[in-house]
Every structure is written in structure tokens, then in C-alpha cells.
């Protein structure tokens, strides 16, 4: 498997990152990245040797302590103290796949040569990524400016031989894990602690994972919605090209085309119509799914830009002889995008639950709750309750976090993004909608059985057949929660096209 080269001159795309995460290939710093990192590090230390003027976080304290001068002999300890004092994470552990992504994204950000770190520091992050030596990081602790301080402190503590890691299924002290490879703790130099802790890699890892999963969900929603349309006896006329040509939002046009293609060749579409119009949850799929797709396209653009950005502070520009203290660590671009992602995905779940409700309501020749002998059997009554409860929870989770802020660091950091909270709650929304769509899929396949011997399109029959291998028809009441879990796993892993 070829090694992925981290290069500051080759922009990283979300598609490339998705492939990298899927195949697990190793990564390495490119020669151009090493050269830039080394040149920046050399410039910084030459500048410090020639000029003793205050440079934030290098020869001064941090935050509201920025006016406290740090003598030369204490500057290395300053960076170590920063790492230790900021490791204040609490709450649930960050999932291992996201921790590994954080390691990669931090190395990517350092590769541009504007952070002042040693090459060995970036290479150690890459080595941890390749070895899957994953620091124990906690979800809570970041305000989303000055970046993700607490989570990144936990991510980078093992560079000093401190903190804990998960390795090969075991939780170890970082020092013990490092000894397995004869790794020595790194001796941090000027600015390195600050470069490692400033940045948006916690919320960015969640954003990358969230947008990739959301894009899959958008594909799944179209296919499952088409199945529900068939099972309900719905009409394909609302997806006709002319309707969408006169309101040409990109997502709407795309979803309408996808629905036409998914329904092409269906026997069920040739049968007499059961109603003049279908409910909005069927008829307006292009408009609703399409709007979510357009929102996700915006989110993807923001996330991809952030993947190719330098987000620590201060930033160093050797070619221009500048060291500039700014605010690239501020997470507002991601906070707004993550809030937008949560709302867009939640709407896919909201309209899905309404289709589920329509399918079990005993309309259009379908039995109530999609089971023989309703009354004796409750059938698929309660999965819809579950979907409704989840959708309601999503409404609460979609309260935007990016409009919130709280003063910290004795007033120096007086506006923060709360992007980390946006990140963790958006992940919860994505997971919720995976389950809601799974409930719709189970319901639609069950309802479609009552339309036999009529058949849907070849494309949709393949989905029905694959799903039937995982979840069987509900002929009479049984314990259903295993089926809901299997259905959610199917939604997550199936190759939705």
C-alpha cells in the first residue's frame, strides 16, 4: 500500500482524506514539508538570538499573562508547563479513529512551516499515527479559541512521555508505550508547546468525520426515500425534470434526478394512482433532501479549507522576516459550519420519520403497523415512536452553539467559538439520523412486501435483497431492538449510490 506523503504544496481534498482513512495506509512527511519545518525552526531561533523583544508565548506568558517576560533559561520549561497545565479534559473519551485523525491533521498543519517546531516533533506525531499509538483525549474542555487547548494538550502529552495512550487494545502510560519502540521524550524548544496546543484539530477531526458520514447519509436518504415512495404507492411525477428546471437549486436538481433514476423501470409506478397528491414527506424530497445537500456542500468547502490551513499562533513567516500574533486558532468558521451540518442532517431525519409514520398508518391498502392481525400484534408501531423520540432530541441538539460565547483568561479571550461543542453535538445528530433512516428502511422494506407480486426498480430491489439478508420480515411480534441495531449498521456500511 503506497505511503501518503504530507506535502505543503499539494492541497489535501476531502476525497483523498476519506480514502486515506478507509485504507489505513501509512503517512510520511514529504521532503518539502521537512524543508519548510526546518527553515522556520532555524529562522525562529536565529531571530531569538538576535532580538530579545517580546514575542507572545515564546518569551512571554500565555493568555492574560502575555505581559510577563520569561527569561531565556526558563523558556523550555515554559512550553512543558503549558502542555501539563492545559491537559484538563473531562467527559467521554474521544473515539480512537478521531484521535488518529487529530494526529494526522496536526502534522498536516505543522507541515506548512509557519509554526516554529522541530522536524522531530512533527515526525513523532506521524510515527504515532502510523503505529496507531493513540493518546487518551477527552471530549470536554475546549472553548474553540485559542483553539482546542485541552484536547490538544492530551493529544500531545505523550510527546513528553506524559499522559496515557491506547495501543493494541491496552491502555498504557505514554512512557511505557514509548519504551516499546525505544522512543525518548522530546525536549520541547521555543514555541513548540504553543504550536501543538493552539489549533482546531479536535473540532476539525469531528468535522471531517461528520461531513463524510453526512454525505453518505444524504445518498442513503434518497434511496430509502425512493423505497418508501414505492411502498406507499407514491407517484414519481413530482420528480419530473421540468419542475426542477424552473427552480434550479443544485441539490434539488440532483435529488430529483436521483429519484427518477432510482424509480426507473418500476412496475409499481405503472399501477393506477391511489391519490391525486402525495404527502410532502414524499413529494418534496428533492426540495428537502436537496437543501440539506447544498448545506453540506458549504460545510465540506469550509472543512476542506481548514484541512489545508495553519491554525496555531503566533505564526512565523521566514521569507518576510515576520512573527505575527493573530487569531487563526479561532474556531468560528468551523463552529458555524458544524451547526449548519447538524441542522442539515437533522432535516434528513425529520422528513424520514414522517415517511415512516405515513407507512404504518394503514393508508393506501397497507395494514396498520404493517403486520397481519393488528391488535394481537403491534407490528412496527413502536419503531416509529423511537424515530420520533430521536428526531425530537435532534431539535434540541440543533440549538446553535456558535451564537454562544463566554469570557476566559481574565478577559483576554473575550469571544470564543464554542466550536468543540458544535463538533460533539453534530456527531450525535449524525448518529441519531443513521438510526432514524434505518427505521425508515426497515419500515419501507416491510411495507413493500405487501405490494408483492409487484416489483420496484432493479436498483431498489438490490437494496431490498441486501437488507433482507440482515433483517427478516416481521410476520408477527418479536423483540425488535436487535433488528433496529442491525438496520443502523446496514445504513452505516452499505454502499449507497
C-alpha positions as CSV (number, residue, x, y, z in Angstrom):
1,X,0.0,0.0,0.0
2,X,1.6,3.3,-1.1
3,X,2.5,5.8,1.6
4,X,0.6,9.1,1.7
5,X,3.0,12.0,1.6
6,X,2.2,15.0,3.7
7,X,3.1,17.9,1.4
8,X,2.5,21.7,2.0
9,X,2.4,22.2,-1.8
10,X,-0.3,19.5,-2.6
11,X,-3.7,20.6,-1.3
12,X,-5.5,17.9,0.7
13,X,-9.0,17.1,-0.6
14,X,-11.8,15.5,1.5
15,X,-12.0,12.7,-1.1
16,X,-8.3,11.9,-0.6
17,X,-8.7,12.1,3.2
18,X,-11.7,9.8,3.0
19,X,-9.6,7.3,1.0
20,X,-6.7,7.6,3.4
21,X,-8.9,6.9,6.4
22,X,-10.6,4.0,4.7
23,X,-7.5,2.1,3.6
24,X,-5.3,2.9,6.6
25,X,-2.2,3.5,4.6
26,X,0.9,4.9,6.4
27,X,1.8,8.5,6.1
28,X,5.1,10.4,5.9
29,X,6.3,13.9,5.8
30,X,7.4,14.9,2.3
31,X,10.9,16.4,1.7
32,X,9.3,19.8,1.0
33,X,7.4,19.6,4.4
34,X,10.7,18.8,6.2
35,X,12.5,21.6,4.5
36,X,9.8,24.2,5.4
37,X,9.6,23.0,9.0
38,X,13.4,23.1,9.4
39,X,13.7,26.5,7.8
40,X,11.1,28.0,10.0
41,X,12.6,26.5,13.1
42,X,16.1,27.8,12.2
43,X,14.7,31.3,11.5
44,X,12.9,31.4,14.8
45,X,15.9,30.5,16.9
46,X,18.2,32.9,14.9
47,X,15.7,35.7,15.5
48,X,15.5,34.9,19.2
49,X,19.3,35.0,19.4
50,X,19.5,38.4,17.7
51,X,16.4,40.1,19.2
52,X,15.2,39.9,22.8
53,X,11.9,41.8,22.1
54,X,8.7,40.2,23.5
55,X,7.2,37.5,21.3
56,X,3.9,36.1,22.6
57,X,4.2,32.6,24.1
58,X,7.9,32.3,23.3
59,X,9.4,34.7,25.8
60,X,6.2,35.8,27.5
61,X,3.4,34.1,29.4
62,X,0.1,33.0,27.9
63,X,-3.3,34.5,27.7
64,X,-3.8,37.3,30.2
65,X,-0.2,36.6,31.3
66,X,1.2,37.8,28.0
67,X,2.9,40.8,29.6
68,X,5.0,38.6,31.9
69,X,8.6,38.2,30.5
70,X,10.2,34.8,30.6
71,X,14.0,34.6,30.9
72,X,16.0,32.6,28.4
73,X,16.8,29.8,30.8
74,X,13.1,29.2,31.6
75,X,11.7,29.1,28.1
76,X,11.9,25.4,27.5
77,X,10.2,24.8,30.9
78,X,7.5,27.3,29.8
79,X,6.5,25.1,26.9
80,X,6.4,22.0,29.2
81,X,4.4,23.8,31.8
82,X,1.9,24.8,29.1
83,X,1.4,21.3,28.0
84,X,0.9,19.9,31.5
85,X,-1.3,22.7,32.8
86,X,-3.6,22.7,29.8
87,X,-4.4,18.9,30.0
88,X,-7.7,19.5,31.8
89,X,-10.1,17.4,29.6
90,X,-13.1,15.7,31.1
91,X,-16.1,13.7,29.9
92,X,-16.1,10.8,27.4
93,X,-13.0,9.7,25.6
94,X,-12.7,10.8,22.0
95,X,-13.1,7.7,19.8
96,X,-9.9,6.2,18.6
97,X,-10.5,6.9,14.9
98,X,-10.9,10.6,15.6
99,X,-7.8,10.7,17.8
100,X,-5.8,9.2,14.9
101,X,-7.3,11.8,12.6
102,X,-6.3,14.5,15.0
103,X,-2.7,13.3,14.9
104,X,-2.7,13.5,11.1
105,X,-4.3,16.9,11.0
106,X,-1.9,18.4,13.5
107,X,1.1,17.1,11.4
108,X,-0.6,18.5,8.3
109,X,-0.9,21.9,9.8
110,X,2.7,21.9,11.0
111,X,3.9,20.9,7.6
112,X,3.5,24.4,6.1
113,X,6.4,25.7,8.1
114,X,4.8,28.6,9.9
115,X,4.8,27.1,13.4
116,X,8.5,27.0,14.5
117,X,8.6,23.4,15.6
118,X,11.4,20.9,15.2
119,X,11.1,18.4,12.4
120,X,11.4,15.7,15.0
121,X,8.2,16.9,16.7
122,X,6.1,16.6,13.5
123,X,7.8,13.2,12.7
124,X,6.8,11.9,16.2
125,X,3.2,12.7,15.5
126,X,3.4,10.9,12.2
127,X,5.0,7.9,13.9
128,X,2.2,7.7,16.5
129,X,-0.3,7.9,13.7
130,X,1.4,5.0,11.8
131,X,1.8,2.9,14.9
132,X,-1.8,3.6,16.0
133,X,-0.5,4.7,19.3
134,X,-3.5,6.8,20.2
135,X,-3.4,9.3,23.1
136,X,-6.3,9.3,25.5
137,X,-8.2,12.5,24.7
138,X,-11.4,13.7,26.4
139,X,-14.3,15.4,24.7
140,X,-14.9,18.3,27.1
141,X,-12.5,21.2,27.8
142,X,-12.3,23.3,24.6
143,X,-13.9,26.7,24.0
144,X,-12.9,26.6,20.4
145,X,-10.5,29.6,20.8
146,X,-7.5,29.7,21.4
147,X,-8.1,26.6,19.5
148,X,-8.8,23.3,21.1
149,X,-6.3,23.7,24.0
150,X,-7.3,21.0,26.4
151,X,-7.9,18.2,23.9
152,X,-4.7,19.0,22.0
153,X,-2.8,19.0,25.3
154,X,-3.9,15.5,25.9
155,X,-3.1,14.6,22.3
156,X,0.5,15.9,22.6
157,X,1.4,15.0,26.2
158,X,2.8,11.6,25.1
159,X,5.5,13.5,23.1
160,X,6.9,14.3,26.6
161,X,6.4,10.8,27.9
162,X,3.3,12.0,29.9
163,X,-0.3,11.1,29.8
164,X,-1.9,7.9,28.5
165,X,-2.3,6.1,25.2
166,X,-4.4,3.3,23.8
167,X,-2.2,0.8,22.0
168,X,-3.0,-2.6,20.6
169,X,-6.2,-2.8,22.8
170,X,-4.4,-1.8,26.0
171,X,-4.4,1.4,27.9
172,X,-0.8,2.3,28.8
173,X,1.1,5.1,30.3
174,X,2.7,7.1,27.4
175,X,6.2,6.4,28.9
176,X,5.6,2.6,28.8
177,X,4.2,2.7,25.3
178,X,7.2,4.7,24.1
179,X,9.6,2.3,25.6
180,X,8.3,-0.4,23.3
181,X,9.9,1.5,20.4
182,X,12.9,2.9,22.3
183,X,11.4,6.4,21.9
184,X,12.8,9.1,24.1
185,X,10.6,12.0,25.3
186,X,11.0,15.1,23.1
187,X,12.8,18.1,24.5
188,X,10.4,20.9,23.5
189,X,12.0,24.1,22.3
190,X,10.8,27.7,22.0
191,X,7.1,27.9,20.9
192,X,6.6,24.2,20.4
193,X,4.1,23.7,23.2
194,X,2.1,26.6,21.9
195,X,2.2,25.3,18.3
196,X,1.0,22.0,19.5
197,X,-1.8,23.2,21.7
198,X,-3.1,26.1,19.5
199,X,-5.1,24.8,16.6
200,X,-8.5,23.5,15.6
201,X,-7.7,19.8,15.1
202,X,-10.2,18.5,17.7
203,X,-13.2,20.2,16.1
204,X,-11.7,19.6,12.7
205,X,-11.4,15.9,13.1
206,X,-15.1,15.8,14.2
207,X,-16.0,17.9,11.2
208,X,-14.1,15.7,8.7
209,X,-15.8,12.6,10.1
210,X,-19.2,14.3,10.3
211,X,-19.2,15.7,6.8
212,X,-18.1,12.3,5.3
213,X,-20.8,10.5,7.2
214,X,-23.4,13.1,6.3
215,X,-22.6,12.8,2.6
216,X,-23.2,9.1,2.9
217,X,-26.5,9.7,4.7
218,X,-27.6,12.1,2.0
219,X,-27.2,9.3,-0.5
220,X,-28.9,6.8,1.8
221,X,-31.8,9.2,2.4
222,X,-32.5,9.4,-1.4
223,X,-32.5,5.6,-1.8
224,X,-34.6,4.9,1.3
225,X,-37.0,7.7,0.4
226,X,-37.4,6.2,-3.0
227,X,-38.2,2.8,-1.4
228,X,-40.7,4.4,0.9
229,X,-42.4,6.2,-2.1
230,X,-42.8,2.8,-3.8
231,X,-44.1,1.1,-0.7
232,X,-46.6,3.9,0.0
233,X,-47.9,3.9,-3.6
234,X,-46.4,7.3,-4.3
235,X,-46.1,9.0,-7.6
236,X,-42.9,9.9,-9.5
237,X,-44.4,12.9,-11.2
238,X,-43.1,15.4,-8.5
239,X,-39.6,14.4,-9.6
240,X,-40.1,15.3,-13.3
241,X,-37.2,17.3,-14.7
242,X,-39.2,20.3,-15.8
243,X,-40.4,21.1,-12.3
244,X,-36.8,21.4,-11.1
245,X,-35.5,23.2,-14.1
246,X,-37.6,26.2,-13.1
247,X,-36.2,26.2,-9.5
248,X,-32.7,25.1,-10.2
249,X,-31.1,24.8,-6.7
250,X,-28.2,22.4,-7.3
251,X,-29.1,19.9,-4.5
252,X,-32.8,19.9,-5.5
253,X,-32.0,19.2,-9.2
254,X,-29.6,16.4,-8.2
255,X,-32.0,14.7,-5.8
256,X,-34.8,14.8,-8.4
257,X,-32.6,13.2,-10.9
258,X,-31.5,10.5,-8.5
259,X,-35.1,9.7,-7.6
260,X,-36.1,9.5,-11.3
261,X,-33.2,7.1,-11.8
262,X,-33.9,5.0,-8.7
263,X,-37.6,4.6,-9.8
264,X,-36.9,3.9,-13.5
265,X,-38.3,0.6,-14.6
266,X,-40.5,0.1,-11.6
267,X,-43.6,-2.0,-12.1
268,X,-45.3,-0.2,-9.2
269,X,-45.1,3.1,-10.9
270,X,-47.2,1.8,-13.8
271,X,-50.1,0.8,-11.4
272,X,-53.2,3.1,-11.0
273,X,-52.6,6.1,-8.7
274,X,-54.1,5.8,-5.3
275,X,-54.3,9.6,-4.7
276,X,-54.1,12.8,-6.6
277,X,-51.2,14.0,-4.5
278,X,-48.7,12.5,-2.0
279,X,-47.9,14.0,1.4
280,X,-45.0,16.5,1.5
281,X,-42.6,14.0,3.0
282,X,-42.7,12.0,-0.3
283,X,-43.5,14.8,-2.8
284,X,-40.9,17.3,-1.5
285,X,-37.9,15.0,-1.2
286,X,-36.0,16.9,-3.9
287,X,-36.6,20.2,-2.1
288,X,-35.8,19.0,1.4
289,X,-33.0,16.5,0.7
290,X,-31.6,18.9,-1.9
291,X,-31.4,21.8,0.6
292,X,-29.5,19.6,3.0
293,X,-27.1,18.6,0.2
294,X,-26.5,22.3,-0.6
295,X,-25.8,22.9,3.1
296,X,-23.4,20.0,3.3
297,X,-21.6,21.3,0.2
298,X,-20.9,24.5,2.0
299,X,-19.7,22.6,5.1
300,X,-17.4,20.4,3.0
301,X,-15.8,23.5,1.5
302,X,-15.2,25.0,4.9
303,X,-13.8,21.8,6.3
304,X,-11.5,21.2,3.3
305,X,-10.1,24.8,3.6
306,X,-9.4,24.2,7.3
307,X,-7.6,20.9,6.5
308,X,-5.2,23.0,4.4
309,X,-4.7,25.7,7.0
310,X,-2.3,26.8,9.7
311,X,-4.2,27.4,12.9
312,X,-1.7,28.0,15.7
313,X,-0.4,31.3,17.0
314,X,1.8,33.2,16.6
315,X,2.7,32.4,13.0
316,X,6.2,32.7,11.6
317,X,7.0,33.9,8.1
318,X,10.7,33.4,7.5
319,X,10.7,34.8,4.0
320,X,9.2,38.1,5.2
321,X,11.1,38.3,8.4
322,X,7.8,38.4,10.4
323,X,6.4,36.8,13.5
324,X,2.8,37.7,13.8
325,X,0.4,37.2,16.6
326,X,-3.1,36.8,15.3
327,X,-6.2,34.7,15.7
328,X,-6.0,31.8,13.3
329,X,-6.8,29.5,16.2
330,X,-10.4,30.9,16.4
331,X,-12.8,28.2,15.6
332,X,-15.7,30.3,14.3
333,X,-15.5,29.1,10.7
334,X,-15.9,25.5,11.9
335,X,-18.4,26.3,14.6
336,X,-20.8,27.9,12.1
337,X,-20.3,25.0,9.6
338,X,-20.8,22.3,12.3
339,X,-24.0,23.9,13.4
340,X,-25.1,24.0,9.8
341,X,-24.1,20.4,9.4
342,X,-26.2,19.4,12.4
343,X,-29.3,21.2,11.1
344,X,-28.9,19.8,7.6
345,X,-28.6,16.2,8.8
346,X,-31.4,16.6,11.3
347,X,-33.7,17.6,8.5
348,X,-32.9,14.3,6.7
349,X,-34.1,12.6,9.8
350,X,-37.1,14.8,10.3
351,X,-38.6,14.1,6.9
352,X,-37.6,10.4,7.2
353,X,-39.6,9.9,10.4
354,X,-42.7,11.4,8.7
355,X,-42.5,8.9,5.9
356,X,-42.2,6.1,8.5
357,X,-45.3,7.5,10.1
358,X,-47.3,7.5,6.9
359,X,-46.2,3.9,6.0
360,X,-47.6,2.5,9.3
361,X,-50.8,4.4,9.4
362,X,-52.9,2.0,7.5
363,X,-53.3,4.0,4.3
364,X,-53.4,3.0,0.6
365,X,-54.1,-0.6,1.2
366,X,-51.4,-1.2,3.7
367,X,-52.3,-2.9,7.0
368,X,-52.0,-0.8,10.2
369,X,-48.5,-1.1,11.6
370,X,-47.6,-3.3,8.6
371,X,-48.4,-6.6,10.3
372,X,-51.1,-9.2,9.9
373,X,-53.7,-9.3,12.7
374,X,-53.0,-5.8,14.1
375,X,-54.3,-5.7,17.6
376,X,-52.9,-9.1,18.5
377,X,-49.7,-7.8,17.0
378,X,-48.3,-4.3,17.4
379,X,-46.0,-4.8,14.4
380,X,-43.9,-1.7,13.6
381,X,-45.9,0.7,15.9
382,X,-43.0,1.4,18.3
383,X,-40.0,1.8,16.0
384,X,-41.8,4.9,14.8
385,X,-42.0,6.1,18.4
386,X,-38.3,5.5,18.7
387,X,-37.7,7.6,15.5
388,X,-40.0,10.3,16.8
389,X,-38.1,10.5,20.1
390,X,-34.7,10.7,18.3
391,X,-36.0,13.4,15.9
392,X,-37.2,15.4,18.9
393,X,-33.8,15.1,20.6
394,X,-32.2,16.3,17.4
395,X,-34.3,19.5,17.6
396,X,-32.7,20.2,21.0
397,X,-29.2,19.3,19.8
398,X,-29.6,21.7,16.8
399,X,-29.7,24.8,19.0
400,X,-26.7,26.6,17.6
401,X,-23.6,26.6,19.8
402,X,-21.8,29.2,17.6
403,X,-24.0,32.0,18.9
404,X,-22.7,31.3,22.4
405,X,-19.5,32.7,24.0
406,X,-18.0,33.1,27.4
407,X,-15.2,35.2,28.7
408,X,-12.0,33.4,29.7
409,X,-8.3,34.1,30.6
410,X,-9.2,37.1,32.8
411,X,-10.9,38.9,29.9
412,X,-8.1,38.5,27.3
413,X,-10.0,35.8,25.5
414,X,-13.4,37.6,25.5
415,X,-15.0,35.9,22.5
416,X,-14.8,32.2,21.8
417,X,-16.5,30.0,19.2
418,X,-17.7,27.0,21.2
419,X,-16.8,25.0,18.1
420,X,-15.8,22.0,20.1
421,X,-19.4,21.8,21.5
422,X,-20.7,22.2,18.0
423,X,-18.4,19.3,16.9
424,X,-19.5,16.8,19.6
425,X,-23.2,17.5,19.2
426,X,-23.1,17.4,15.4
427,X,-21.7,13.9,15.7
428,X,-24.6,12.9,18.0
429,X,-27.0,14.2,15.4
430,X,-25.4,12.2,12.6
431,X,-25.5,9.0,14.7
432,X,-29.2,9.7,15.5
433,X,-30.1,10.2,11.9
434,X,-28.3,6.9,10.9
435,X,-30.8,5.2,13.2
436,X,-33.8,7.2,12.0
437,X,-33.1,6.3,8.4
438,X,-32.5,2.7,9.5
439,X,-36.0,2.6,11.0
440,X,-37.5,4.0,7.8
441,X,-35.6,1.4,5.7
442,X,-36.9,-1.4,7.9
443,X,-40.5,0.0,7.6
444,X,-40.3,0.6,3.8
445,X,-39.0,-2.9,3.1
446,X,-41.7,-4.4,5.3
447,X,-44.4,-2.3,3.6
448,X,-43.1,-3.2,0.1
449,X,-43.7,-6.9,0.9
450,X,-47.4,-6.1,0.9
451,X,-47.1,-4.8,-2.6
452,X,-46.0,-8.1,-4.0
453,X,-46.1,-9.6,-6.6
454,X,-45.5,-6.1,-7.9
455,X,-41.8,-5.2,-8.1
456,X,-39.9,-2.0,-7.8
457,X,-36.9,-1.0,-9.9
458,X,-33.9,-3.2,-10.3
459,X,-31.8,-0.7,-8.4
460,X,-34.1,-0.7,-5.4
461,X,-34.7,-4.5,-5.5
462,X,-31.0,-4.9,-4.9
463,X,-31.2,-2.8,-1.8
464,X,-34.2,-4.8,-0.6
465,X,-32.4,-8.1,-1.2
466,X,-29.3,-7.0,0.6
467,X,-31.2,-5.6,3.6
468,X,-33.2,-8.9,3.8
469,X,-30.0,-10.7,4.4
470,X,-29.6,-8.7,7.6
471,X,-33.2,-8.1,8.9
472,X,-36.1,-10.6,8.3
473,X,-39.7,-9.8,7.6
474,X,-41.8,-9.2,10.7
475,X,-44.6,-11.7,10.3
476,X,-45.6,-11.5,14.0
477,X,-44.4,-9.6,17.0
478,X,-40.9,-10.3,18.2
479,X,-38.2,-8.5,20.1
480,X,-37.3,-5.8,17.7
481,X,-34.3,-3.9,19.1
482,X,-31.7,-6.3,17.5
483,X,-33.3,-5.5,14.2
484,X,-33.1,-1.8,14.7
485,X,-29.4,-2.1,15.6
486,X,-28.8,-4.3,12.5
487,X,-30.6,-1.8,10.4
488,X,-28.5,1.0,11.7
489,X,-25.3,-1.0,11.0
490,X,-26.6,-1.6,7.4
491,X,-27.1,2.1,6.9
492,X,-23.6,2.9,8.0
493,X,-21.8,0.2,5.9
494,X,-23.9,-0.2,2.8
495,X,-22.5,1.2,-0.4
496,X,-25.2,3.8,-1.1
497,X,-25.0,5.1,-4.7
